[in-house]
Amino acid sequence: MTLGHFIYIPGILLLGVVIGYVLGGRASQIRASEGEELDARRAAREARRRARQGD
């Protein structure tokens, strides 16, 4: 093995970790916003149901 292997392999590994961290952060942010949207829809549906029962 040459000196290049000792630099290249850990560098690519570190690059993979950074890319995974960024993509994972984006995915969790999207998931959180979808959860908030789902909660808002559920609350609206519940409010409509309660309004109908009140009539």
N, CA, C and O atoms as CSV, one atom per row, in Angstrom:
chain,resi,resn,atom,element,x,y,z
A,1,MET,N,N,0.841,-1.186,0.000
A,1,MET,CA,C,0.000,0.000,0.000
A,1,MET,C,C,0.880,1.242,0.000
A,1,MET,O,O,1.933,1.293,0.636
A,2,THR,N,N,0.417,2.217,-0.722
A,2,THR,CA,C,1.179,3.463,-0.799
A,2,THR,C,C,0.628,4.470,0.197
A,2,THR,O,O,-0.394,4.243,0.845
A,3,LEU,N,N,1.318,5.562,0.297
A,3,LEU,CA,C,0.887,6.638,1.195
A,3,LEU,C,C,-0.458,7.204,0.750
A,3,LEU,O,O,-1.236,7.674,1.581
A,4,GLY,N,N,-0.737,7.165,-0.540
A,4,GLY,CA,C,-2.005,7.663,-1.061
A,4,GLY,C,C,-3.193,6.923,-0.482
A,4,GLY,O,O,-4.249,7.514,-0.254
A,5,HIS,N,N,-3.024,5.622,-0.241
A,5,HIS,CA,C,-4.123,4.848,0.343
A,5,HIS,C,C,-4.446,5.324,1.754
A,5,HIS,O,O,-5.611,5.358,2.150
A,6,PHE,N,N,-3.420,5.691,2.509
A,6,PHE,CA,C,-3.633,6.140,3.882
A,6,PHE,C,C,-4.308,7.509,3.942
A,6,PHE,O,O,-4.873,7.880,4.971
A,7,ILE,N,N,-4.251,8.247,2.858
A,7,ILE,CA,C,-4.912,9.552,2.799
A,7,ILE,C,C,-6.270,9.427,2.110
A,7,ILE,O,O,-7.261,9.981,2.586
A,8,TYR,N,N,-6.318,8.712,1.005
A,8,TYR,CA,C,-7.518,8.620,0.179
A,8,TYR,C,C,-8.652,7.875,0.887
A,8,TYR,O,O,-9.781,8.364,0.912
A,9,ILE,N,N,-8.376,6.722,1.452
A,9,ILE,CA,C,-9.429,5.895,2.054
A,9,ILE,C,C,-10.089,6.603,3.245
A,9,ILE,O,O,-11.317,6.677,3.273
A,10,PRO,N,N,-9.357,7.121,4.218
A,10,PRO,CA,C,-10.033,7.858,5.306
A,10,PRO,C,C,-10.736,9.128,4.812
A,10,PRO,O,O,-11.766,9.525,5.356
A,11,GLY,N,N,-10.175,9.755,3.783
A,11,GLY,CA,C,-10.814,10.957,3.239
A,11,GLY,C,C,-12.169,10.640,2.639
A,11,GLY,O,O,-13.133,11.370,2.868
A,12,ILE,N,N,-12.259,9.556,1.869
A,12,ILE,CA,C,-13.522,9.147,1.276
A,12,ILE,C,C,-14.498,8.712,2.370
A,12,ILE,O,O,-15.692,8.998,2.281
A,13,LEU,N,N,-14.008,8.034,3.385
A,13,LEU,CA,C,-14.858,7.630,4.509
A,13,LEU,C,C,-15.436,8.864,5.207
A,13,LEU,O,O,-16.625,8.903,5.525
A,14,LEU,N,N,-14.599,9.859,5.439
A,14,LEU,CA,C,-15.059,11.098,6.077
A,14,LEU,C,C,-16.071,11.825,5.194
A,14,LEU,O,O,-17.057,12.367,5.692
A,15,LEU,N,N,-15.829,11.835,3.891
A,15,LEU,CA,C,-16.764,12.456,2.963
A,15,LEU,C,C,-18.124,11.747,3.024
A,15,LEU,O,O,-19.166,12.402,2.993
A,16,GLY,N,N,-18.117,10.430,3.109
A,16,GLY,CA,C,-19.365,9.674,3.224
A,16,GLY,C,C,-20.117,9.988,4.503
A,16,GLY,O,O,-21.345,10.072,4.501
A,17,VAL,N,N,-19.393,10.160,5.583
A,17,VAL,CA,C,-20.035,10.499,6.855
A,17,VAL,C,C,-20.677,11.882,6.770
A,17,VAL,O,O,-21.797,12.076,7.243
A,18,VAL,N,N,-19.985,12.826,6.181
A,18,VAL,CA,C,-20.516,14.188,6.054
A,18,VAL,C,C,-21.753,14.198,5.165
A,18,VAL,O,O,-22.759,14.821,5.506
A,19,ILE,N,N,-21.682,13.508,4.021
A,19,ILE,CA,C,-22.835,13.458,3.124
A,19,ILE,C,C,-24.022,12.785,3.817
A,19,ILE,O,O,-25.154,13.250,3.688
A,20,GLY,N,N,-23.776,11.703,4.547
A,20,GLY,CA,C,-24.844,11.032,5.279
A,20,GLY,C,C,-25.459,11.920,6.341
A,20,GLY,O,O,-26.673,11.901,6.545
A,21,TYR,N,N,-24.634,12.694,7.015
A,21,TYR,CA,C,-25.128,13.606,8.047
A,21,TYR,C,C,-26.043,14.673,7.435
A,21,TYR,O,O,-27.100,14.984,7.983
A,22,VAL,N,N,-25.623,15.227,6.299
A,22,VAL,CA,C,-26.414,16.274,5.636
A,22,VAL,C,C,-27.737,15.696,5.135
A,22,VAL,O,O,-28.798,16.271,5.379
A,23,LEU,N,N,-27.678,14.564,4.438
A,23,LEU,CA,C,-28.899,13.967,3.908
A,23,LEU,C,C,-29.827,13.495,5.024
A,23,LEU,O,O,-31.047,13.597,4.894
A,24,GLY,N,N,-29.271,12.987,6.106
A,24,GLY,CA,C,-30.088,12.569,7.246
A,24,GLY,C,C,-30.773,13.751,7.912
A,24,GLY,O,O,-31.921,13.643,8.344
A,25,GLY,N,N,-30.079,14.873,7.997
A,25,GLY,CA,C,-30.678,16.082,8.561
A,25,GLY,C,C,-31.827,16.588,7.726
A,25,GLY,O,O,-32.858,17.006,8.252
A,26,ARG,N,N,-31.642,16.549,6.412
A,26,ARG,CA,C,-32.720,16.977,5.523
A,26,ARG,C,C,-33.922,16.058,5.639
A,26,ARG,O,O,-35.063,16.519,5.676
A,27,ALA,N,N,-33.669,14.767,5.697
A,27,ALA,CA,C,-34.763,13.799,5.791
A,27,ALA,C,C,-35.551,13.980,7.086
A,27,ALA,O,O,-36.780,13.898,7.085
A,28,SER,N,N,-34.851,14.223,8.180
A,28,SER,CA,C,-35.561,14.406,9.448
A,28,SER,C,C,-36.356,15.703,9.451
A,28,SER,O,O,-37.427,15.771,10.053
A,29,GLN,N,N,-35.840,16.730,8.785
A,29,GLN,CA,C,-36.567,17.999,8.701
A,29,GLN,C,C,-37.842,17.829,7.872
A,29,GLN,O,O,-38.894,18.356,8.234
A,30,ILE,N,N,-37.749,17.101,6.771
A,30,ILE,CA,C,-38.924,16.839,5.938
A,30,ILE,C,C,-39.932,16.017,6.714
A,30,ILE,O,O,-41.132,16.284,6.657
A,31,ARG,N,N,-39.455,15.025,7.434
A,31,ARG,CA,C,-40.341,14.159,8.213
A,31,ARG,C,C,-41.072,14.962,9.294
A,31,ARG,O,O,-42.258,14.740,9.537
A,32,ALA,N,N,-40.370,15.888,9.936
A,32,ALA,CA,C,-40.999,16.714,10.972
A,32,ALA,C,C,-42.076,17.616,10.378
A,32,ALA,O,O,-43.143,17.779,10.971
A,33,SER,N,N,-41.808,18.201,9.217
A,33,SER,CA,C,-42.805,19.082,8.613
A,33,SER,C,C,-44.024,18.284,8.157
A,33,SER,O,O,-45.150,18.774,8.238
A,34,GLU,N,N,-43.807,17.050,7.675
A,34,GLU,CA,C,-44.938,16.204,7.302
A,34,GLU,C,C,-45.765,15.837,8.530
A,34,GLU,O,O,-46.992,15.769,8.458
A,35,GLY,N,N,-45.098,15.603,9.652
A,35,GLY,CA,C,-45.808,15.293,10.888
A,35,GLY,C,C,-46.648,16.462,11.367
A,35,GLY,O,O,-47.770,16.276,11.839
A,36,GLU,N,N,-46.109,17.666,11.247
A,36,GLU,CA,C,-46.865,18.859,11.639
A,36,GLU,C,C,-48.087,19.039,10.747
A,36,GLU,O,O,-49.167,19.391,11.221
A,37,GLU,N,N,-47.906,18.796,9.456
A,37,GLU,CA,C,-49.023,18.918,8.520
A,37,GLU,C,C,-50.102,17.884,8.836
A,37,GLU,O,O,-51.295,18.185,8.780
A,38,LEU,N,N,-49.687,16.689,9.162
A,38,LEU,CA,C,-50.627,15.638,9.522
A,38,LEU,C,C,-51.389,15.995,10.794
A,38,LEU,O,O,-52.595,15.764,10.882
A,39,ASP,N,N,-50.692,16.556,11.775
A,39,ASP,CA,C,-51.350,16.981,13.010
A,39,ASP,C,C,-52.373,18.091,12.737
A,39,ASP,O,O,-53.455,18.097,13.323
A,40,ALA,N,N,-52.028,19.030,11.844
A,40,ALA,CA,C,-52.952,20.112,11.519
A,40,ALA,C,C,-54.190,19.567,10.819
A,40,ALA,O,O,-55.305,20.003,11.105
A,41,ARG,N,N,-54.007,18.630,9.918
A,41,ARG,CA,C,-55.163,18.027,9.235
A,41,ARG,C,C,-56.045,17.279,10.220
A,41,ARG,O,O,-57.272,17.352,10.152
A,42,ARG,N,N,-55.412,16.564,11.133
A,42,ARG,CA,C,-56.166,15.806,12.130
A,42,ARG,C,C,-56.973,16.742,13.025
A,42,ARG,O,O,-58.126,16.457,13.349
A,43,ALA,N,N,-56.364,17.860,13.424
A,43,ALA,CA,C,-57.066,18.826,14.270
A,43,ALA,C,C,-58.243,19.460,13.521
A,43,ALA,O,O,-59.313,19.662,14.095
A,44,ALA,N,N,-58.038,19.771,12.235
A,44,ALA,CA,C,-59.117,20.346,11.446
A,44,ALA,C,C,-60.263,19.356,11.280
A,44,ALA,O,O,-61.432,19.731,11.365
A,45,ARG,N,N,-59.928,18.109,11.046
A,45,ARG,CA,C,-60.954,17.072,10.904
A,45,ARG,C,C,-61.737,16.906,12.204
A,45,ARG,O,O,-62.956,16.743,12.184
A,46,GLU,N,N,-61.037,16.949,13.322
A,46,GLU,CA,C,-61.684,16.823,14.626
A,46,GLU,C,C,-62.594,18.030,14.895
A,46,GLU,O,O,-63.682,17.879,15.450
A,47,ALA,N,N,-62.145,19.219,14.499
A,47,ALA,CA,C,-62.958,20.422,14.692
A,47,ALA,C,C,-64.232,20.357,13.848
A,47,ALA,O,O,-65.306,20.737,14.315
A,48,ARG,N,N,-64.115,19.881,12.615
A,48,ARG,CA,C,-65.303,19.744,11.764
A,48,ARG,C,C,-66.265,18.716,12.354
A,48,ARG,O,O,-67.481,18.900,12.307
A,49,ARG,N,N,-65.725,17.645,12.902
A,49,ARG,CA,C,-66.567,16.615,13.495
A,49,ARG,C,C,-67.307,17.164,14.708
A,49,ARG,O,O,-68.495,16.900,14.893
A,50,ARG,N,N,-66.603,17.921,15.525
A,50,ARG,CA,C,-67.247,18.497,16.716
A,50,ARG,C,C,-68.305,19.531,16.315
A,50,ARG,O,O,-69.344,19.639,16.966
A,51,ALA,N,N,-68.044,20.286,15.253
A,51,ALA,CA,C,-69.021,21.285,14.791
A,51,ALA,C,C,-70.274,20.615,14.295
A,51,ALA,O,O,-71.376,21.104,14.541
A,52,ARG,N,N,-70.131,19.505,13.602
A,52,ARG,CA,C,-71.324,18.768,13.128
A,52,ARG,C,C,-72.119,18.187,14.281
A,52,ARG,O,O,-73.349,18.176,14.244
A,53,GLN,N,N,-71.438,17.708,15.294
A,53,GLN,CA,C,-72.153,17.117,16.438
A,53,GLN,C,C,-72.850,18.185,17.264
A,53,GLN,O,O,-73.839,17.889,17.934
A,54,GLY,N,N,-72.371,19.395,17.234
A,54,GLY,CA,C,-72.963,20.482,17.997
A,54,GLY,C,C,-74.275,20.973,17.401
A,54,GLY,O,O,-75.062,21.615,18.096
A,55,ASP,N,N,-74.524,20.683,16.127
A,55,ASP,CA,C,-75.760,21.162,15.470
A,55,ASP,C,C,-76.994,20.501,15.967
A,55,ASP,O,O,-78.090,20.810,15.502
